[in-house]
């Protein structure tokens, strides 16, 4: 099953974060995503023709994040959206973060 087809599990205090090997394995399917040097966060910038398209992407991503109950950190500006994921309850990355990154990729591919 592809990451984008999976669903997030409920976050809770004490969740176990992913190890470096598992992160590298999963992120290999998401080559445009950047892993922070401390392996605590992944992020990606998306480019759009204008603010309206960027805002539409943010709104659609927001609906997905609500349905999955796993929310990104977002920065929105004219023609761009920066998306970042981490699982605060785990103090780093969990499978939920990679699942949501994969869902972002599907969403962006549909918008093109």
C-alpha positions as a Python dict, from the first residue, in 0.01 Angstrom:
ca = {
    (1, 'X'): (0, 0, 0),
    (2, 'X'): (130, 346, -89),
    (3, 'X'): (183, 598, 191),
    (4, 'X'): (-81, 828, 42),
    (5, 'X'): (-340, 548, 76),
    (6, 'X'): (-274, 503, 447),
    (7, 'X'): (-445, 691, 728),
    (8, 'X'): (-289, 859, 1027),
    (9, 'X'): (-321, 704, 1372),
    (10, 'X'): (-423, 920, 1664),
    (11, 'X'): (-130, 1105, 1817),
    (12, 'X'): (-68, 1061, 2186),
    (13, 'X'): (200, 1153, 2435),
    (14, 'X'): (478, 897, 2432),
    (15, 'X'): (433, 800, 2068),
    (16, 'X'): (749, 640, 1937),
    (17, 'X'): (920, 842, 1669),
    (18, 'X'): (1078, 679, 1367),
    (19, 'X'): (1442, 576, 1364),
    (20, 'X'): (1683, 720, 1109),
    (21, 'X'): (1682, 408, 887),
    (22, 'X'): (1301, 399, 873),
    (23, 'X'): (1282, 772, 799),
    (24, 'X'): (1530, 741, 514),
    (25, 'X'): (1345, 442, 372),
    (26, 'X'): (1006, 614, 377),
    (27, 'X'): (1128, 955, 259),
    (28, 'X'): (1291, 793, -44),
    (29, 'X'): (939, 779, -191),
    (30, 'X'): (914, 1157, -139),
    (31, 'X'): (1228, 1296, -305),
    (32, 'X'): (1115, 1661, -304),
    (33, 'X'): (1079, 1663, 75),
    (34, 'X'): (1371, 1781, 285),
    (35, 'X'): (1462, 1612, 612),
    (36, 'X'): (1593, 1845, 882),
    (37, 'X'): (1947, 1779, 999),
    (38, 'X'): (1820, 1667, 1339),
    (39, 'X'): (1566, 1430, 1174),
    (40, 'X'): (1282, 1597, 1364),
    (41, 'X'): (1095, 1753, 1071),
    (42, 'X'): (1029, 1727, 698),
    (43, 'X'): (932, 2015, 473),
    (44, 'X'): (871, 2111, 116),
    (45, 'X'): (800, 2427, -82),
    (46, 'X'): (529, 2420, -349),
    (47, 'X'): (513, 2683, -624),
    (48, 'X'): (194, 2819, -778),
    (49, 'X'): (104, 3071, -1049),
    (50, 'X'): (-47, 3314, -801),
    (51, 'X'): (-180, 3366, -450),
    (52, 'X'): (-525, 3231, -532),
    (53, 'X'): (-388, 2891, -639),
    (54, 'X'): (-160, 2875, -335),
    (55, 'X'): (-451, 2957, -104),
    (56, 'X'): (-671, 2693, -269),
    (57, 'X'): (-399, 2433, -206),
    (58, 'X'): (-378, 2537, 160),
    (59, 'X'): (-755, 2512, 199),
    (60, 'X'): (-768, 2165, 41),
    (61, 'X'): (-472, 2049, 248),
    (62, 'X'): (-644, 2186, 558),
    (63, 'X'): (-947, 1969, 490),
    (64, 'X'): (-726, 1661, 451),
    (65, 'X'): (-536, 1747, 769),
    (66, 'X'): (-863, 1778, 961),
    (67, 'X'): (-990, 1444, 832),
    (68, 'X'): (-661, 1275, 924),
    (69, 'X'): (-626, 1473, 1250),
    (70, 'X'): (-263, 1548, 1168),
    (71, 'X'): (-184, 1909, 1091),
    (72, 'X'): (109, 2073, 914),
    (73, 'X'): (290, 2394, 983),
    (74, 'X'): (219, 2617, 684),
    (75, 'X'): (363, 2935, 536),
    (76, 'X'): (160, 3095, 257),
    (77, 'X'): (261, 3375, 26),
    (78, 'X'): (220, 3494, -331),
    (79, 'X'): (282, 3187, -545),
    (80, 'X'): (416, 2955, -276),
    (81, 'X'): (325, 2734, 16),
    (82, 'X'): (580, 2587, 256),
    (83, 'X'): (454, 2272, 428),
    (84, 'X'): (629, 2112, 726),
    (85, 'X'): (543, 1810, 936),
    (86, 'X'): (656, 1681, 1272),
    (87, 'X'): (474, 1497, 1548),
    (88, 'X'): (505, 1711, 1858),
    (89, 'X'): (378, 1435, 2089),
    (90, 'X'): (661, 1209, 1970),
    (91, 'X'): (927, 1477, 1965),
    (92, 'X'): (1009, 1402, 1603),
    (93, 'X'): (886, 1221, 1296),
    (94, 'X'): (628, 945, 1293),
    (95, 'X'): (473, 754, 1006),
    (96, 'X'): (184, 1007, 1020),
    (97, 'X'): (420, 1280, 896),
    (98, 'X'): (525, 1078, 593),
    (99, 'X'): (166, 975, 521),
    (100, 'X'): (60, 1339, 518),
    (101, 'X'): (357, 1439, 299),
    (102, 'X'): (250, 1173, 49),
    (103, 'X'): (-106, 1307, 58),
    (104, 'X'): (35, 1654, -19),
    (105, 'X'): (206, 1513, -327),
    (106, 'X'): (-119, 1360, -451),
    (107, 'X'): (-307, 1684, -386),
    (108, 'X'): (-49, 1888, -577),
    (109, 'X'): (-47, 1643, -869),
    (110, 'X'): (-426, 1675, -894),
    (111, 'X'): (-404, 2057, -902),
    (112, 'X'): (-165, 2068, -1199),
}
